[in-house]
């Protein structure tokens, strides 16, 4: 399982909060894995220089067709600015057709709690996926 370890583009303040995002992406087929992984590396390069990024990590499970991201930001605006900026914006648009499922979850932590553990992030993603599927069932 390839993992890009927690990287700190901008050291967070000793006291304060961070806006955290965890995501889980599943691609449709094994054929889509190399493309998704290579594009993820380009987005990774961008996050390493993004204003307001306090930390980020990526886990790839290529044989399962699953990719996880975890990042901490100065605030929601810093994350959304990154997401709307090239190359991230174009990457996500170009990969939409390869996706079979995506889950996103957001929360805040004290900066003293960074880095976030993958155990915590995966637990939150599972909870969010359950909430998302329950919401979909009630809307039907």
Backbone torsions as a table, in degrees:
resi	resn	phi	psi	omega
1	UNK	NA	102.6	178.9
2	UNK	-64.8	132.4	178.5
3	UNK	-131.0	131.5	169.1
4	UNK	-94.8	115.7	-172.2
5	UNK	-67.6	164.8	179.1
6	UNK	-53.7	121.7	179.5
7	UNK	-117.4	140.5	-176.9
8	UNK	-110.8	96.6	178.3
9	UNK	-68.4	-40.8	-179.3
10	UNK	-134.9	117.4	-179.1
11	UNK	-59.6	131.6	178.7
12	UNK	-73.8	158.1	174.8
13	UNK	-65.8	154.3	-179.3
14	UNK	-62.5	-35.2	-179.2
15	UNK	-125.0	127.4	-179.9
16	UNK	155.4	-171.4	179.1
17	UNK	-120.0	157.6	175.8
18	UNK	-125.9	143.9	175.4
19	UNK	-94.7	121.6	-173.2
20	UNK	-110.4	141.7	173.3
21	UNK	-129.8	133.3	170.5
22	UNK	-121.4	143.8	179.1
23	UNK	-138.8	152.8	175.3
24	UNK	-131.0	124.9	179.0
25	UNK	-119.5	134.4	174.3
26	UNK	-121.4	125.1	178.8
27	UNK	-91.0	158.9	-172.6
28	UNK	-66.2	-38.9	-175.5
29	UNK	-144.9	164.9	176.8
30	UNK	-61.8	-27.9	177.4
31	UNK	-61.9	-28.0	-178.1
32	UNK	-82.5	-14.8	-175.1
33	UNK	-59.6	-51.0	-177.9
34	UNK	-60.3	-41.4	179.8
35	UNK	-62.6	-47.0	-179.7
36	UNK	-62.1	-44.8	-178.4
37	UNK	-62.1	-45.5	-179.3
38	UNK	-64.3	-40.4	177.8
39	UNK	-68.0	-34.7	177.3
40	UNK	-61.4	-36.5	179.0
41	UNK	-65.4	-35.3	176.7
42	UNK	-66.1	-42.3	177.2
43	UNK	-65.3	-36.8	177.4
44	UNK	-60.7	-43.4	177.3
45	UNK	-60.0	-38.9	178.9
46	UNK	-66.2	-44.7	-177.6
47	UNK	-64.3	-28.4	-179.3
48	UNK	-67.6	-14.9	177.7
49	UNK	-121.2	7.8	-174.7
50	UNK	-74.5	131.8	174.3
51	UNK	-60.0	135.3	176.6
52	UNK	84.0	-1.0	178.0
53	UNK	-82.5	121.1	179.6
54	UNK	-94.1	-22.7	179.8
55	UNK	177.5	156.8	179.9
56	UNK	-159.8	152.9	176.6
57	UNK	-148.7	157.4	180.0
58	UNK	-138.3	136.3	174.1
59	UNK	-123.1	130.7	176.7
60	UNK	-115.4	131.5	173.3
61	UNK	-120.0	75.9	-170.1
62	UNK	-58.6	-38.5	-178.8
63	UNK	-70.5	-21.5	175.4
64	UNK	-92.7	-6.8	-178.3
65	UNK	66.9	30.1	-174.1
66	UNK	-123.2	141.2	177.8
67	UNK	-133.0	139.6	178.6
68	UNK	-121.9	141.9	171.1
69	UNK	-125.0	152.0	177.8
70	UNK	-144.9	127.0	-179.6
71	UNK	-147.4	154.1	177.6
72	UNK	-126.1	139.7	-171.5
73	UNK	-133.2	159.2	176.6
74	UNK	-57.5	-41.3	178.4
75	UNK	-166.1	177.1	-179.0
76	UNK	-59.1	-41.0	-178.4
77	UNK	-61.3	-38.9	178.8
78	UNK	-62.8	-42.8	177.6
79	UNK	-63.0	-47.9	-176.6
80	UNK	-68.2	-32.4	174.8
81	UNK	-63.5	-45.2	176.4
82	UNK	-57.5	-47.3	-176.1
83	UNK	-64.1	-30.8	-178.4
84	UNK	-88.0	-5.9	-175.4
85	UNK	-96.5	143.8	174.8
86	UNK	-71.6	144.4	9.1
87	UNK	-86.7	-9.5	-174.6
88	UNK	-55.1	-47.3	-177.8
89	UNK	-56.7	-49.6	-179.8
90	UNK	-66.6	-35.7	178.8
91	UNK	-62.6	-49.2	-178.1
92	UNK	-64.2	-39.0	177.8
93	UNK	-63.4	-43.9	-177.0
94	UNK	-70.5	-23.2	-178.0
95	UNK	-93.6	-7.1	-176.2
96	UNK	-52.5	-40.9	-177.0
97	UNK	-70.3	-16.9	-179.6
98	UNK	-90.5	-8.5	-173.5
99	UNK	-84.6	138.4	171.7
100	UNK	-107.7	-27.3	177.8
101	UNK	-159.2	148.0	176.3
102	UNK	-143.1	141.8	174.8
103	UNK	-133.4	136.8	177.3
104	UNK	-129.1	141.9	173.1
105	UNK	-141.3	149.1	-174.0
106	UNK	-134.2	144.8	174.6
107	UNK	-162.0	170.5	177.7
108	UNK	-114.6	146.8	176.4
109	UNK	-138.0	160.0	170.4
110	UNK	-69.0	142.4	-179.7
111	UNK	-61.5	-23.4	176.9
112	UNK	-67.9	-15.8	178.9
113	UNK	-89.1	5.5	178.1
114	UNK	-88.3	147.5	-1.2
115	UNK	-77.9	156.2	175.6
116	UNK	-73.4	143.3	177.4
117	UNK	-84.3	152.1	176.0
118	UNK	-66.4	-31.9	177.3
119	UNK	-60.0	-45.9	178.9
120	UNK	-63.4	-46.1	-178.4
121	UNK	-62.4	-44.6	180.0
122	UNK	-65.4	-38.2	177.2
123	UNK	-61.4	-45.8	-180.0
124	UNK	-65.2	-38.1	177.7
125	UNK	-64.9	-41.0	177.1
126	UNK	-62.1	-44.3	178.3
127	UNK	-61.6	-41.5	-179.9
128	UNK	-66.3	-40.2	178.6
129	UNK	-61.8	-40.0	177.1
130	UNK	-64.5	-43.0	178.1
131	UNK	-62.6	-44.3	-179.9
132	UNK	-61.7	-44.0	-178.0
133	UNK	-70.3	-35.1	177.8
134	UNK	-66.7	-38.9	177.4
135	UNK	-64.4	-38.1	178.1
136	UNK	-66.7	-37.0	-179.9
137	UNK	-69.5	-38.8	-177.5
138	UNK	-74.0	-22.9	179.0
139	UNK	-79.6	-15.1	-176.4
140	UNK	-76.9	NA	NA
